[in-house]
Amino acid sequence: MIISHKYRFIFIKTRKTAGTSIEIFLSRHCGEEDVVTPIRPPVAGHEPRNHQGLWNPLPELRSSDAEQPWDTLRQFIRRQRFYNHIPARVLRHRIPADVWRDYFVFCVERNPWDKALSHYAMINERSGGHLSFDAYLAQGFFPTDFDKYTDAEGRLLVDEVLRYESLNEELGRVFARLGAPFDGDLGVRAKSGYRSDRRPYQEVYDDQQREVIARAFAREIEMFGYRFEE
């Protein structure tokens, strides 16, 4: 997650959407007062800053936005004000109201079938390379990020959700609006080496597997009109 006071934007990080690559790129252009949360493992060129500190946790705890009240209290005790995948509904309680109101808030979303396949490749690699795709689907642990950019009623909290499928074009448009430097490419491909099978996702799924993802990502599919392209 990044808060740029220099360019007046907030980047909410979702999973398997080039979020780490975007963070690395943006962190190089952030000012000393900007907020850049740590990523794991650390990457050269990415400098975390200003992510720790105290805040008033009571408004968050009194609302329906706290992920888990005990987690909020634990983060408060540890001064963990901002963290990597902090949801927009939590973040808005931890920053000044005028920053949340006046800054451009954005994130990135991705076709669910492609996104889940990328997530599987990462989980499989990290678990030793012996996890079948069916076993991954049976676990039911998917990179659903709907709650990262919506409120409890499913309403968008961010100003814009960019499409991963046309990321460079959309980032170019957003950065031009913000006055941030961008030459058409991030110049970094973090976490892109997990997926050795480069077939299009349409060639990987069978009908049953396809339906599992359709159910898991039903809210994203409804909101953004994603389809399993034939």
N, C-alpha and C positions, 0 to 999 in steps of 0.2 A: 504494500500500500504506500502511496506517495501523496503528500500534500505539498504542493508548490505554491508558496506565497509569491515567488518570483514571477510565475506565469499565471497564477490564480486558477489552479485546477486541482482536482482530487482524483486520483486513479485508484479504483477499487479492483483488487486482484482476484480474478476467478481462476479456476484450475484448467490446465491443458488448453490454454488459449493464448500461448506465447507471453503469459504474464511476467515470467521471470526475465525474458528477453526485453520486454518493454521496460521493466524496472531498471535493468542494467543500463539501457540506453538513456532513460530519463534521469537516473541518478547522476550521470556525468554532466548534466545541464542544470541540476538543482543548486540553489543557493545555500549558504551556510545556515540559514534559519529554516529551511524547508525540512519536512519530515520524510525520512526514508527508512522503512522497516527492514530488519535483517532477513536474509534468505539463507537457506541451508541446502547444501554446503555453501560457504562463502565463495564469491566469484570475484576475480580481479576486475577492478574498475567500478565495482559497486560498493559504495561507502554509506553504511547505515548512519543515521544521525537523528537526534531529537525525538526518538521514539519512546523514551522513558520519561516518566513524570507523574505527578499527582493530578487528579481531577475530582470533581464532585460526583460520586457514583450514585447518589440518591435518585436523581431524575431517571436514570437508566433502570435502577432497581424497581422503581415505582411503576414503570411502564411495562409493556409486554415485549419489549425489544431485547432485554437481556437474554443471551443464549442460555446460560445457566447462572442463577444468582450467586452460587458459590464460586463459579469461575470468575465472575465480575469482582467479587470480594478478594479472591486470590490474586487477581491481576492488580487490583488496587494496592494490596499489601506489598506486592513485588514491584510496584511502580511501572507495570507493563501497560502503559496507556494505549499504545498502538502496536499492532502485530500484523503479521504477513497477510493473512486472509480475513482480516476484520470485516464483518458485514457493514453495509451502509447504515442499517438501522441501529447498530451499536455505535458506530463512529459519530453519528450526528449528535449523540449525547456527550461526546468527549472533546468536542471542539466548539469554539465560539459560534453563536447562532448566526452572526453575520458572515462568517467564513462558509458555513454550510449553505447559507442562502445565496451568497454572491459568487462563489467559485463554481467553475464548470466541473461537474462530477460525471465521470464516465467509467465504463468497464467494457469487457469484450465477451461475447458468447460465440458458441460454435455448434455446428450441426451435431446433434446428440450421438448419432451412430458413429461418426468419425471421432468425436470426442471420447466416447467410451472405449473405442479401439486403441486410441493413443494412451488412455489411462491404463488399460490392460497391459500394454507393452511395458509401461513403466513399472507396474506392480509385479509383473512376471519377472522382469530383469532383477528387481530388488529382492525378490523372494527366491532367487536361485535359478530361474529359467525353466522350472518344471510345472508351472501352473497352466492348465489348459484353459482355453477361452470359455468353455462350458462351465468349468469350475469357478472361473472369475464371475461369470454371470450369476451362478448359483449363490455366491456370497452376498450379492445385493448391495455391495459397496461401490457406488457410482459417483462420478464428479458432478453431481447436481448442484448448481450454484444459484438457483432461483432465489433462495433466501439471502444471498449476498447482496442483491440489488433491489429487493422488494420489501414492503412492510408486511405485517401479519395478515393483512387482507389481500396480499398479492398485487399491490399497486407499486408501480415503479418509483424508486426513490432517487435514481440517478437521472441526469439530464439526457444521457444518450448511452445506448448499448451498441457498440461497434460489432461488425460481423468479422469473425476470424477469416472467413473465406475471401474477403477483399480487404485484408487488414492494412496493407501499406497504403492503399488508396484512401481508406477512411482515416488512418492516422495522419496522413498528409493534410487532409481537409481540416481535421481537428487542430493540429499543431499550427496550421496557417492562421486559423481563427484566434489562437492563443498567442501567436507571435513567437512560438517555440521553434528552434532549429530542427529541420528534418529534410534530408535529401532524397527521400523516397524509399529508404530501406533502413531497418534497425541496425544492420551490420553485426548482429549477434544472433546465434541460434542455440540458446541455452536449452538443455534437456531434450534436444531433438534426436539424440543418438540411441534412444531406447528401442525405437520401432525399426526392426530390420525387415519386416514384411511390408513392402511398400505398395502392395496391391490396393486399388481403390476399395473403400469399405464395402461397396456393393458386392464385391466378389468374395467377401469373407463371411458375411452373415447368411444363415439359412432363415427360413420363415419364422421359426420358433424363437431364435435368437433375436431377430429383428423386432418381434413383438415384446420381448422382455425390455428392450431399451425404450420402445414406444410407451410402455406403461410407466417406467421409471422417470422419464423426462416429459410426461404428459403436459405439465404446466409450461415448460419452455416451448414445446411444440405448438401449443395453443397460442401462446403470446407472440411468437416470432414466425409462425407459419413454416417451420422446418418440415421437410419431407424426406423420405427415403428415395432419393433420386434413382430411377431405373437406368 
